[in-house]
Amino acid sequence: MKEQNPGEYPQADPWRPRHPQSYWDESPAEPLAWYWKLLGYGGQVLIYALGVCYVALAIAAMFYYVIAFAQFVLH
């Protein structure tokens, strides 16, 4: 690191975070949205599970209709 001249701001390492984050920090990095505050983490798990089930059902329906259409065309 170069010597610092009087009246010059200290040059920080750009790769080092200025405020190190502790795992046990009081405030989370991102504040919880209002709907997570209403439902809590159980509601968050429930909503994510419903989203995963919705995607799985959409993929299953896509395969079902592709197979049904193929059977309709081939018969």
HTML snippet that shows the backbone in 3Dmol.js (N, CA, C, O; Angstrom):
<script src="https://3Dmol.org/build/3Dmol-min.js"></script>
<div id="view" style="width:600px;height:400px;position:relative"></div>
<script>
const pdb = `
ATOM      1  N   MET A   1       0.852  -1.179   0.000  1.00  0.00           N
ATOM      2  CA  MET A   1       0.000   0.000   0.000  1.00  0.00           C
ATOM      3  C   MET A   1       0.893   1.235   0.000  1.00  0.00           C
ATOM      4  O   MET A   1       1.895   1.300   0.712  1.00  0.00           O
ATOM      5  N   LYS A   2       0.506   2.211  -0.814  1.00  0.00           N
ATOM      6  CA  LYS A   2       1.362   3.394  -0.932  1.00  0.00           C
ATOM      7  C   LYS A   2       1.213   4.291   0.295  1.00  0.00           C
ATOM      8  O   LYS A   2       0.234   4.211   1.037  1.00  0.00           O
ATOM      9  N   GLU A   3       2.204   5.135   0.480  1.00  0.00           N
ATOM     10  CA  GLU A   3       2.154   6.046   1.629  1.00  0.00           C
ATOM     11  C   GLU A   3       1.075   7.090   1.404  1.00  0.00           C
ATOM     12  O   GLU A   3       0.796   7.502   0.279  1.00  0.00           O
ATOM     13  N   GLN A   4       0.478   7.501   2.514  1.00  0.00           N
ATOM     14  CA  GLN A   4      -0.628   8.451   2.433  1.00  0.00           C
ATOM     15  C   GLN A   4      -0.092   9.866   2.626  1.00  0.00           C
ATOM     16  O   GLN A   4       0.641  10.146   3.574  1.00  0.00           O
ATOM     17  N   ASN A   5      -0.472  10.742   1.714  1.00  0.00           N
ATOM     18  CA  ASN A   5      -0.093  12.150   1.836  1.00  0.00           C
ATOM     19  C   ASN A   5      -1.065  12.854   2.770  1.00  0.00           C
ATOM     20  O   ASN A   5      -2.234  12.474   2.840  1.00  0.00           O
ATOM     21  N   PRO A   6      -0.605  13.872   3.487  1.00  0.00           N
ATOM     22  CA  PRO A   6      -1.546  14.603   4.345  1.00  0.00           C
ATOM     23  C   PRO A   6      -2.628  15.277   3.504  1.00  0.00           C
ATOM     24  O   PRO A   6      -2.346  15.841   2.447  1.00  0.00           O
ATOM     25  N   GLY A   7      -3.859  15.211   3.984  1.00  0.00           N
ATOM     26  CA  GLY A   7      -4.983  15.805   3.270  1.00  0.00           C
ATOM     27  C   GLY A   7      -5.576  14.894   2.214  1.00  0.00           C
ATOM     28  O   GLY A   7      -6.483  15.308   1.491  1.00  0.00           O
ATOM     29  N   GLU A   8      -5.091  13.666   2.101  1.00  0.00           N
ATOM     30  CA  GLU A   8      -5.604  12.725   1.102  1.00  0.00           C
ATOM     31  C   GLU A   8      -6.439  11.666   1.817  1.00  0.00           C
ATOM     32  O   GLU A   8      -6.084  11.195   2.897  1.00  0.00           O
ATOM     33  N   TYR A   9      -7.546  11.306   1.193  1.00  0.00           N
ATOM     34  CA  TYR A   9      -8.389  10.275   1.793  1.00  0.00           C
ATOM     35  C   TYR A   9      -7.677   8.929   1.718  1.00  0.00           C
ATOM     36  O   TYR A   9      -6.988   8.655   0.736  1.00  0.00           O
ATOM     37  N   PRO A  10      -7.830   8.090   2.730  1.00  0.00           N
ATOM     38  CA  PRO A  10      -7.212   6.761   2.645  1.00  0.00           C
ATOM     39  C   PRO A  10      -7.892   5.926   1.564  1.00  0.00           C
ATOM     40  O   PRO A  10      -9.118   5.921   1.445  1.00  0.00           O
ATOM     41  N   GLN A  11      -7.093   5.234   0.793  1.00  0.00           N
ATOM     42  CA  GLN A  11      -7.620   4.400  -0.281  1.00  0.00           C
ATOM     43  C   GLN A  11      -7.967   3.024   0.280  1.00  0.00           C
ATOM     44  O   GLN A  11      -7.098   2.301   0.768  1.00  0.00           O
ATOM     45  N   ALA A  12      -9.238   2.679   0.204  1.00  0.00           N
ATOM     46  CA  ALA A  12      -9.682   1.381   0.704  1.00  0.00           C
ATOM     47  C   ALA A  12      -9.502   0.332  -0.386  1.00  0.00           C
ATOM     48  O   ALA A  12      -9.497   0.638  -1.578  1.00  0.00           O
ATOM     49  N   ASP A  13      -9.357  -0.890   0.047  1.00  0.00           N
ATOM     50  CA  ASP A  13      -9.275  -2.010  -0.889  1.00  0.00           C
ATOM     51  C   ASP A  13     -10.671  -2.212  -1.490  1.00  0.00           C
ATOM     52  O   ASP A  13     -11.615  -2.470  -0.743  1.00  0.00           O
ATOM     53  N   PRO A  14     -10.833  -2.102  -2.821  1.00  0.00           N
ATOM     54  CA  PRO A  14     -12.189  -2.194  -3.392  1.00  0.00           C
ATOM     55  C   PRO A  14     -12.807  -3.579  -3.239  1.00  0.00           C
ATOM     56  O   PRO A  14     -14.029  -3.707  -3.315  1.00  0.00           O
ATOM     57  N   TRP A  15     -12.009  -4.615  -3.028  1.00  0.00           N
ATOM     58  CA  TRP A  15     -12.545  -5.971  -2.918  1.00  0.00           C
ATOM     59  C   TRP A  15     -12.990  -6.299  -1.498  1.00  0.00           C
ATOM     60  O   TRP A  15     -13.729  -7.261  -1.288  1.00  0.00           O
ATOM     61  N   ARG A  16     -12.552  -5.515  -0.528  1.00  0.00           N
ATOM     62  CA  ARG A  16     -12.909  -5.796   0.860  1.00  0.00           C
ATOM     63  C   ARG A  16     -14.183  -5.031   1.206  1.00  0.00           C
ATOM     64  O   ARG A  16     -14.273  -3.834   0.931  1.00  0.00           O
ATOM     65  N   PRO A  17     -15.171  -5.701   1.805  1.00  0.00           N
ATOM     66  CA  PRO A  17     -16.386  -4.964   2.178  1.00  0.00           C
ATOM     67  C   PRO A  17     -16.083  -3.937   3.259  1.00  0.00           C
ATOM     68  O   PRO A  17     -15.296  -4.182   4.174  1.00  0.00           O
ATOM     69  N   ARG A  18     -16.731  -2.775   3.130  1.00  0.00           N
ATOM     70  CA  ARG A  18     -16.458  -1.704   4.095  1.00  0.00           C
ATOM     71  C   ARG A  18     -17.040  -2.038   5.463  1.00  0.00           C
ATOM     72  O   ARG A  18     -16.427  -1.767   6.495  1.00  0.00           O
ATOM     73  N   HIS A  19     -18.222  -2.625   5.455  1.00  0.00           N
ATOM     74  CA  HIS A  19     -18.864  -2.995   6.716  1.00  0.00           C
ATOM     75  C   HIS A  19     -19.000  -4.509   6.728  1.00  0.00           C
ATOM     76  O   HIS A  19     -19.909  -5.045   6.094  1.00  0.00           O
ATOM     77  N   PRO A  20     -18.132  -5.206   7.424  1.00  0.00           N
ATOM     78  CA  PRO A  20     -18.244  -6.671   7.418  1.00  0.00           C
ATOM     79  C   PRO A  20     -19.564  -7.116   8.041  1.00  0.00           C
ATOM     80  O   PRO A  20     -19.958  -6.643   9.107  1.00  0.00           O
ATOM     81  N   GLN A  21     -20.222  -8.018   7.367  1.00  0.00           N
ATOM     82  CA  GLN A  21     -21.518  -8.498   7.838  1.00  0.00           C
ATOM     83  C   GLN A  21     -21.316  -9.686   8.760  1.00  0.00           C
ATOM     84  O   GLN A  21     -20.627 -10.645   8.414  1.00  0.00           O
ATOM     85  N   SER A  22     -21.909  -9.616   9.909  1.00  0.00           N
ATOM     86  CA  SER A  22     -21.831 -10.716  10.853  1.00  0.00           C
ATOM     87  C   SER A  22     -23.026 -11.637  10.627  1.00  0.00           C
ATOM     88  O   SER A  22     -24.097 -11.190  10.216  1.00  0.00           O
ATOM     89  N   TYR A  23     -22.832 -12.919  10.898  1.00  0.00           N
ATOM     90  CA  TYR A  23     -23.933 -13.873  10.761  1.00  0.00           C
ATOM     91  C   TYR A  23     -25.041 -13.530  11.756  1.00  0.00           C
ATOM     92  O   TYR A  23     -26.221 -13.727  11.466  1.00  0.00           O
ATOM     93  N   TRP A  24     -24.668 -13.025  12.911  1.00  0.00           N
ATOM     94  CA  TRP A  24     -25.642 -12.709  13.953  1.00  0.00           C
ATOM     95  C   TRP A  24     -25.998 -11.225  13.923  1.00  0.00           C
ATOM     96  O   TRP A  24     -26.264 -10.628  14.967  1.00  0.00           O
ATOM     97  N   ASP A  25     -26.005 -10.637  12.750  1.00  0.00           N
ATOM     98  CA  ASP A  25     -26.314  -9.219  12.621  1.00  0.00           C
ATOM     99  C   ASP A  25     -27.746  -8.951  13.086  1.00  0.00           C
ATOM    100  O   ASP A  25     -28.636  -9.783  12.907  1.00  0.00           O
ATOM    101  N   GLU A  26     -27.949  -7.784  13.680  1.00  0.00           N
ATOM    102  CA  GLU A  26     -29.275  -7.464  14.216  1.00  0.00           C
ATOM    103  C   GLU A  26     -30.311  -7.329  13.105  1.00  0.00           C
ATOM    104  O   GLU A  26     -31.410  -7.871  13.216  1.00  0.00           O
ATOM    105  N   SER A  27     -29.971  -6.612  12.037  1.00  0.00           N
ATOM    106  CA  SER A  27     -30.935  -6.396  10.965  1.00  0.00           C
ATOM    107  C   SER A  27     -30.568  -7.279   9.777  1.00  0.00           C
ATOM    108  O   SER A  27     -29.391  -7.385   9.432  1.00  0.00           O
ATOM    109  N   PRO A  28     -31.562  -7.918   9.141  1.00  0.00           N
ATOM    110  CA  PRO A  28     -31.260  -8.739   7.964  1.00  0.00           C
ATOM    111  C   PRO A  28     -30.813  -7.873   6.789  1.00  0.00           C
ATOM    112  O   PRO A  28     -31.080  -6.671   6.755  1.00  0.00           O
ATOM    113  N   ALA A  29     -30.132  -8.495   5.827  1.00  0.00           N
ATOM    114  CA  ALA A  29     -29.633  -7.763   4.661  1.00  0.00           C
ATOM    115  C   ALA A  29     -30.802  -7.191   3.857  1.00  0.00           C
ATOM    116  O   ALA A  29     -30.751  -6.048   3.403  1.00  0.00           O
ATOM    117  N   GLU A  30     -31.859  -7.997   3.684  1.00  0.00           N
ATOM    118  CA  GLU A  30     -33.048  -7.530   2.975  1.00  0.00           C
ATOM    119  C   GLU A  30     -34.226  -7.596   3.934  1.00  0.00           C
ATOM    120  O   GLU A  30     -34.467  -8.646   4.530  1.00  0.00           O
ATOM    121  N   PRO A  31     -34.963  -6.511   4.099  1.00  0.00           N
ATOM    122  CA  PRO A  31     -36.121  -6.568   4.995  1.00  0.00           C
ATOM    123  C   PRO A  31     -37.197  -7.488   4.431  1.00  0.00           C
ATOM    124  O   PRO A  31     -37.360  -7.599   3.216  1.00  0.00           O
ATOM    125  N   LEU A  32     -37.921  -8.138   5.317  1.00  0.00           N
ATOM    126  CA  LEU A  32     -38.987  -9.034   4.878  1.00  0.00           C
ATOM    127  C   LEU A  32     -40.125  -8.219   4.278  1.00  0.00           C
ATOM    128  O   LEU A  32     -40.443  -7.127   4.750  1.00  0.00           O
ATOM    129  N   ALA A  33     -40.726  -8.764   3.237  1.00  0.00           N
ATOM    130  CA  ALA A  33     -41.870  -8.102   2.617  1.00  0.00           C
ATOM    131  C   ALA A  33     -43.073  -8.183   3.558  1.00  0.00           C
ATOM    132  O   ALA A  33     -43.095  -8.985   4.491  1.00  0.00           O
ATOM    133  N   TRP A  34     -44.058  -7.350   3.301  1.00  0.00           N
ATOM    134  CA  TRP A  34     -45.212  -7.271   4.211  1.00  0.00           C
ATOM    135  C   TRP A  34     -45.965  -8.587   4.278  1.00  0.00           C
ATOM    136  O   TRP A  34     -46.481  -8.943   5.337  1.00  0.00           O
ATOM    137  N   TYR A  35     -46.044  -9.340   3.142  1.00  0.00           N
ATOM    138  CA  TYR A  35     -46.814 -10.582   3.177  1.00  0.00           C
ATOM    139  C   TYR A  35     -46.084 -11.662   3.963  1.00  0.00           C
ATOM    140  O   TYR A  35     -46.727 -12.542   4.536  1.00  0.00           O
ATOM    141  N   TRP A  36     -44.741 -11.614   4.003  1.00  0.00           N
ATOM    142  CA  TRP A  36     -44.025 -12.574   4.857  1.00  0.00           C
ATOM    143  C   TRP A  36     -44.252 -12.225   6.323  1.00  0.00           C
ATOM    144  O   TRP A  36     -44.324 -13.113   7.172  1.00  0.00           O
ATOM    145  N   LYS A  37     -44.363 -10.927   6.622  1.00  0.00           N
ATOM    146  CA  LYS A  37     -44.633 -10.537   8.011  1.00  0.00           C
ATOM    147  C   LYS A  37     -46.024 -10.993   8.436  1.00  0.00           C
ATOM    148  O   LYS A  37     -46.233 -11.358   9.593  1.00  0.00           O
ATOM    149  N   LEU A  38     -46.977 -10.972   7.499  1.00  0.00           N
ATOM    150  CA  LEU A  38     -48.329 -11.429   7.830  1.00  0.00           C
ATOM    151  C   LEU A  38     -48.366 -12.937   8.055  1.00  0.00           C
ATOM    152  O   LEU A  38     -48.987 -13.417   9.003  1.00  0.00           O
ATOM    153  N   LEU A  39     -47.701 -13.670   7.182  1.00  0.00           N
ATOM    154  CA  LEU A  39     -47.815 -15.128   7.213  1.00  0.00           C
ATOM    155  C   LEU A  39     -46.730 -15.793   8.039  1.00  0.00           C
ATOM    156  O   LEU A  39     -46.924 -16.911   8.516  1.00  0.00           O
ATOM    157  N   GLY A  40     -45.602 -15.139   8.220  1.00  0.00           N
ATOM    158  CA  GLY A  40     -44.491 -15.776   8.916  1.00  0.00           C
ATOM    159  C   GLY A  40     -43.761 -16.735   7.990  1.00  0.00           C
ATOM    160  O   GLY A  40     -44.101 -16.868   6.814  1.00  0.00           O
ATOM    161  N   TYR A  41     -42.758 -17.397   8.536  1.00  0.00           N
ATOM    162  CA  TYR A  41     -41.966 -18.294   7.700  1.00  0.00           C
ATOM    163  C   TYR A  41     -42.741 -19.545   7.312  1.00  0.00           C
ATOM    164  O   TYR A  41     -42.455 -20.138   6.272  1.00  0.00           O
ATOM    165  N   GLY A  42     -43.718 -19.963   8.120  1.00  0.00           N
ATOM    166  CA  GLY A  42     -44.567 -21.085   7.719  1.00  0.00           C
ATOM    167  C   GLY A  42     -45.344 -20.749   6.461  1.00  0.00           C
ATOM    168  O   GLY A  42     -45.490 -21.589   5.573  1.00  0.00           O
ATOM    169  N   GLY A  43     -45.844 -19.522   6.383  1.00  0.00           N
ATOM    170  CA  GLY A  43     -46.546 -19.094   5.179  1.00  0.00           C
ATOM    171  C   GLY A  43     -45.615 -18.998   3.988  1.00  0.00           C
ATOM    172  O   GLY A  43     -46.012 -19.279   2.857  1.00  0.00           O
ATOM    173  N   GLN A  44     -44.369 -18.598   4.242  1.00  0.00           N
ATOM    174  CA  GLN A  44     -43.384 -18.523   3.157  1.00  0.00           C
ATOM    175  C   GLN A  44     -43.131 -19.918   2.586  1.00  0.00           C
ATOM    176  O   GLN A  44     -43.087 -20.102   1.370  1.00  0.00           O
ATOM    177  N   VAL A  45     -42.965 -20.892   3.474  1.00  0.00           N
ATOM    178  CA  VAL A  45     -42.763 -22.274   3.019  1.00  0.00           C
ATOM    179  C   VAL A  45     -43.991 -22.758   2.262  1.00  0.00           C
ATOM    180  O   VAL A  45     -43.867 -23.423   1.234  1.00  0.00           O
ATOM    181  N   LEU A  46     -45.173 -22.429   2.765  1.00  0.00           N
ATOM    182  CA  LEU A  46     -46.411 -22.854   2.112  1.00  0.00           C
ATOM    183  C   LEU A  46     -46.532 -22.254   0.717  1.00  0.00           C
ATOM    184  O   LEU A  46     -46.891 -22.954  -0.230  1.00  0.00           O
ATOM    185  N   ILE A  47     -46.237 -20.974   0.587  1.00  0.00           N
ATOM    186  CA  ILE A  47     -46.353 -20.320  -0.723  1.00  0.00           C
ATOM    187  C   ILE A  47     -45.332 -20.891  -1.702  1.00  0.00           C
ATOM    188  O   ILE A  47     -45.656 -21.123  -2.867  1.00  0.00           O
ATOM    189  N   TYR A  48     -44.095 -21.119  -1.239  1.00  0.00           N
ATOM    190  CA  TYR A  48     -43.097 -21.716  -2.123  1.00  0.00           C
ATOM    191  C   TYR A  48     -43.496 -23.136  -2.519  1.00  0.00           C
ATOM    192  O   TYR A  48     -43.309 -23.531  -3.670  1.00  0.00           O
ATOM    193  N   ALA A  49     -44.046 -23.908  -1.575  1.00  0.00           N
ATOM    194  CA  ALA A  49     -44.481 -25.271  -1.889  1.00  0.00           C
ATOM    195  C   ALA A  49     -45.615 -25.247  -2.909  1.00  0.00           C
ATOM    196  O   ALA A  49     -45.641 -26.064  -3.829  1.00  0.00           O
ATOM    197  N   LEU A  50     -46.555 -24.308  -2.746  1.00  0.00           N
ATOM    198  CA  LEU A  50     -47.638 -24.196  -3.725  1.00  0.00           C
ATOM    199  C   LEU A  50     -47.099 -23.810  -5.098  1.00  0.00           C
ATOM    200  O   LEU A  50     -47.586 -24.300  -6.117  1.00  0.00           O
ATOM    201  N   GLY A  51     -46.103 -22.942  -5.128  1.00  0.00           N
ATOM    202  CA  GLY A  51     -45.496 -22.568  -6.406  1.00  0.00           C
ATOM    203  C   GLY A  51     -44.824 -23.748  -7.083  1.00  0.00           C
ATOM    204  O   GLY A  51     -44.944 -23.928  -8.295  1.00  0.00           O
ATOM    205  N   VAL A  52     -44.114 -24.556  -6.299  1.00  0.00           N
ATOM    206  CA  VAL A  52     -43.452 -25.741  -6.859  1.00  0.00           C
ATOM    207  C   VAL A  52     -44.492 -26.727  -7.370  1.00  0.00           C
ATOM    208  O   VAL A  52     -44.320 -27.304  -8.444  1.00  0.00           O
ATOM    209  N   CYS A  53     -45.579 -26.932  -6.609  1.00  0.00           N
ATOM    210  CA  CYS A  53     -46.638 -27.841  -7.056  1.00  0.00           C
ATOM    211  C   CYS A  53     -47.303 -27.324  -8.329  1.00  0.00           C
ATOM    212  O   CYS A  53     -47.637 -28.109  -9.216  1.00  0.00           O
ATOM    213  N   TYR A  54     -47.497 -26.016  -8.423  1.00  0.00           N
ATOM    214  CA  TYR A  54     -48.108 -25.435  -9.618  1.00  0.00           C
ATOM    215  C   TYR A  54     -47.244 -25.698 -10.850  1.00  0.00           C
ATOM    216  O   TYR A  54     -47.754 -26.067 -11.907  1.00  0.00           O
ATOM    217  N   VAL A  55     -45.943 -25.507 -10.706  1.00  0.00           N
ATOM    218  CA  VAL A  55     -45.035 -25.746 -11.833  1.00  0.00           C
ATOM    219  C   VAL A  55     -45.034 -27.226 -12.200  1.00  0.00           C
ATOM    220  O   VAL A  55     -45.058 -27.573 -13.381  1.00  0.00           O
ATOM    221  N   ALA A  56     -45.006 -28.105 -11.189  1.00  0.00           N
ATOM    222  CA  ALA A  56     -45.010 -29.545 -11.464  1.00  0.00           C
ATOM    223  C   ALA A  56     -46.302 -29.955 -12.170  1.00  0.00           C
ATOM    224  O   ALA A  56     -46.264 -30.746 -13.112  1.00  0.00           O
ATOM    225  N   LEU A  57     -47.437 -29.428 -11.729  1.00  0.00           N
ATOM    226  CA  LEU A  57     -48.703 -29.759 -12.385  1.00  0.00           C
ATOM    227  C   LEU A  57     -48.760 -29.208 -13.809  1.00  0.00           C
ATOM    228  O   LEU A  57     -49.313 -29.854 -14.699  1.00  0.00           O
ATOM    229  N   ALA A  58     -48.199 -28.037 -14.029  1.00  0.00           N
ATOM    230  CA  ALA A  58     -48.183 -27.474 -15.382  1.00  0.00           C
ATOM    231  C   ALA A  58     -47.352 -28.347 -16.319  1.00  0.00           C
ATOM    232  O   ALA A  58     -47.741 -28.579 -17.464  1.00  0.00           O
ATOM    233  N   ILE A  59     -46.208 -28.830 -15.834  1.00  0.00           N
ATOM    234  CA  ILE A  59     -45.366 -29.704 -16.662  1.00  0.00           C
ATOM    235  C   ILE A  59     -46.075 -31.029 -16.917  1.00  0.00           C
ATOM    236  O   ILE A  59     -46.043 -31.542 -18.035  1.00  0.00           O
ATOM    237  N   ALA A  60     -46.722 -31.592 -15.881  1.00  0.00           N
ATOM    238  CA  ALA A  60     -47.451 -32.851 -16.057  1.00  0.00           C
ATOM    239  C   ALA A  60     -48.599 -32.677 -17.046  1.00  0.00           C
ATOM    240  O   ALA A  60     -48.828 -33.553 -17.880  1.00  0.00           O
ATOM    241  N   ALA A  61     -49.323 -31.563 -16.969  1.00  0.00           N
ATOM    242  CA  ALA A  61     -50.423 -31.316 -17.905  1.00  0.00           C
ATOM    243  C   ALA A  61     -49.905 -31.174 -19.326  1.00  0.00           C
ATOM    244  O   ALA A  61     -50.546 -31.630 -20.273  1.00  0.00           O
ATOM    245  N   MET A  62     -48.743 -30.542 -19.479  1.00  0.00           N
ATOM    246  CA  MET A  62     -48.163 -30.395 -20.806  1.00  0.00           C
ATOM    247  C   MET A  62     -47.869 -31.773 -21.408  1.00  0.00           C
ATOM    248  O   MET A  62     -48.205 -32.039 -22.562  1.00  0.00           O
ATOM    249  N   PHE A  63     -47.239 -32.646 -20.614  1.00  0.00           N
ATOM    250  CA  PHE A  63     -46.967 -33.997 -21.115  1.00  0.00           C
ATOM    251  C   PHE A  63     -48.264 -34.743 -21.417  1.00  0.00           C
ATOM    252  O   PHE A  63     -48.352 -35.442 -22.427  1.00  0.00           O
ATOM    253  N   TYR A  64     -49.268 -34.604 -20.557  1.00  0.00           N
ATOM    254  CA  TYR A  64     -50.543 -35.295 -20.763  1.00  0.00           C
ATOM    255  C   TYR A  64     -51.185 -34.875 -22.079  1.00  0.00           C
ATOM    256  O   TYR A  64     -51.634 -35.720 -22.853  1.00  0.00           O
ATOM    257  N   TYR A  65     -51.228 -33.571 -22.332  1.00  0.00           N
ATOM    258  CA  TYR A  65     -51.887 -33.102 -23.551  1.00  0.00           C
ATOM    259  C   TYR A  65     -51.068 -33.415 -24.798  1.00  0.00           C
ATOM    260  O   TYR A  65     -51.642 -33.635 -25.865  1.00  0.00           O
ATOM    261  N   VAL A  66     -49.753 -33.439 -24.691  1.00  0.00           N
ATOM    262  CA  VAL A  66     -48.929 -33.834 -25.842  1.00  0.00           C
ATOM    263  C   VAL A  66     -49.191 -35.297 -26.182  1.00  0.00           C
ATOM    264  O   VAL A  66     -49.340 -35.645 -27.353  1.00  0.00           O
ATOM    265  N   ILE A  67     -49.248 -36.159 -25.162  1.00  0.00           N
ATOM    266  CA  ILE A  67     -49.509 -37.586 -25.401  1.00  0.00           C
ATOM    267  C   ILE A  67     -50.930 -37.781 -25.932  1.00  0.00           C
ATOM    268  O   ILE A  67     -51.138 -38.569 -26.854  1.00  0.00           O
ATOM    269  N   ALA A  68     -51.910 -37.073 -25.360  1.00  0.00           N
ATOM    270  CA  ALA A  68     -53.294 -37.199 -25.831  1.00  0.00           C
ATOM    271  C   ALA A  68     -53.419 -36.732 -27.278  1.00  0.00           C
ATOM    272  O   ALA A  68     -54.135 -37.352 -28.064  1.00  0.00           O
ATOM    273  N   PHE A  69     -52.737 -35.653 -27.641  1.00  0.00           N
ATOM    274  CA  PHE A  69     -52.791 -35.167 -29.015  1.00  0.00           C
ATOM    275  C   PHE A  69     -52.117 -36.158 -29.963  1.00  0.00           C
ATOM    276  O   PHE A  69     -52.606 -36.394 -31.068  1.00  0.00           O
ATOM    277  N   ALA A  70     -50.996 -36.737 -29.530  1.00  0.00           N
ATOM    278  CA  ALA A  70     -50.312 -37.723 -30.377  1.00  0.00           C
ATOM    279  C   ALA A  70     -51.196 -38.945 -30.594  1.00  0.00           C
ATOM    280  O   ALA A  70     -51.248 -39.479 -31.702  1.00  0.00           O
ATOM    281  N   GLN A  71     -51.892 -39.395 -29.552  1.00  0.00           N
ATOM    282  CA  GLN A  71     -52.794 -40.542 -29.727  1.00  0.00           C
ATOM    283  C   GLN A  71     -53.955 -40.180 -30.651  1.00  0.00           C
ATOM    284  O   GLN A  71     -54.389 -41.008 -31.452  1.00  0.00           O
ATOM    285  N   PHE A  72     -54.459 -38.957 -30.546  1.00  0.00           N
ATOM    286  CA  PHE A  72     -55.555 -38.522 -31.409  1.00  0.00           C
ATOM    287  C   PHE A  72     -55.114 -38.487 -32.872  1.00  0.00           C
ATOM    288  O   PHE A  72     -55.867 -38.881 -33.762  1.00  0.00           O
ATOM    289  N   VAL A  73     -53.896 -38.017 -33.111  1.00  0.00           N
ATOM    290  CA  VAL A  73     -53.412 -37.910 -34.486  1.00  0.00           C
ATOM    291  C   VAL A  73     -53.121 -39.292 -35.062  1.00  0.00           C
ATOM    292  O   VAL A  73     -53.403 -39.546 -36.233  1.00  0.00           O
ATOM    293  N   LEU A  74     -52.561 -40.182 -34.252  1.00  0.00           N
ATOM    294  CA  LEU A  74     -52.143 -41.486 -34.765  1.00  0.00           C
ATOM    295  C   LEU A  74     -53.299 -42.460 -34.945  1.00  0.00           C
ATOM    296  O   LEU A  74     -53.144 -43.449 -35.661  1.00  0.00           O
ATOM    297  N   HIS A  75     -54.455 -42.219 -34.323  1.00  0.00           N
ATOM    298  CA  HIS A  75     -55.565 -43.167 -34.461  1.00  0.00           C
ATOM    299  C   HIS A  75     -56.547 -42.715 -35.492  1.00  0.00           C
ATOM    300  O   HIS A  75     -57.543 -43.395 -35.736  1.00  0.00           O
TER     301      HIS A  75
END
`;
const viewer = $3Dmol.createViewer("view");
viewer.addModel(pdb, "pdb");
viewer.setStyle({}, {cartoon: {color: "spectrum"}});
viewer.zoomTo();
viewer.render();
</script>
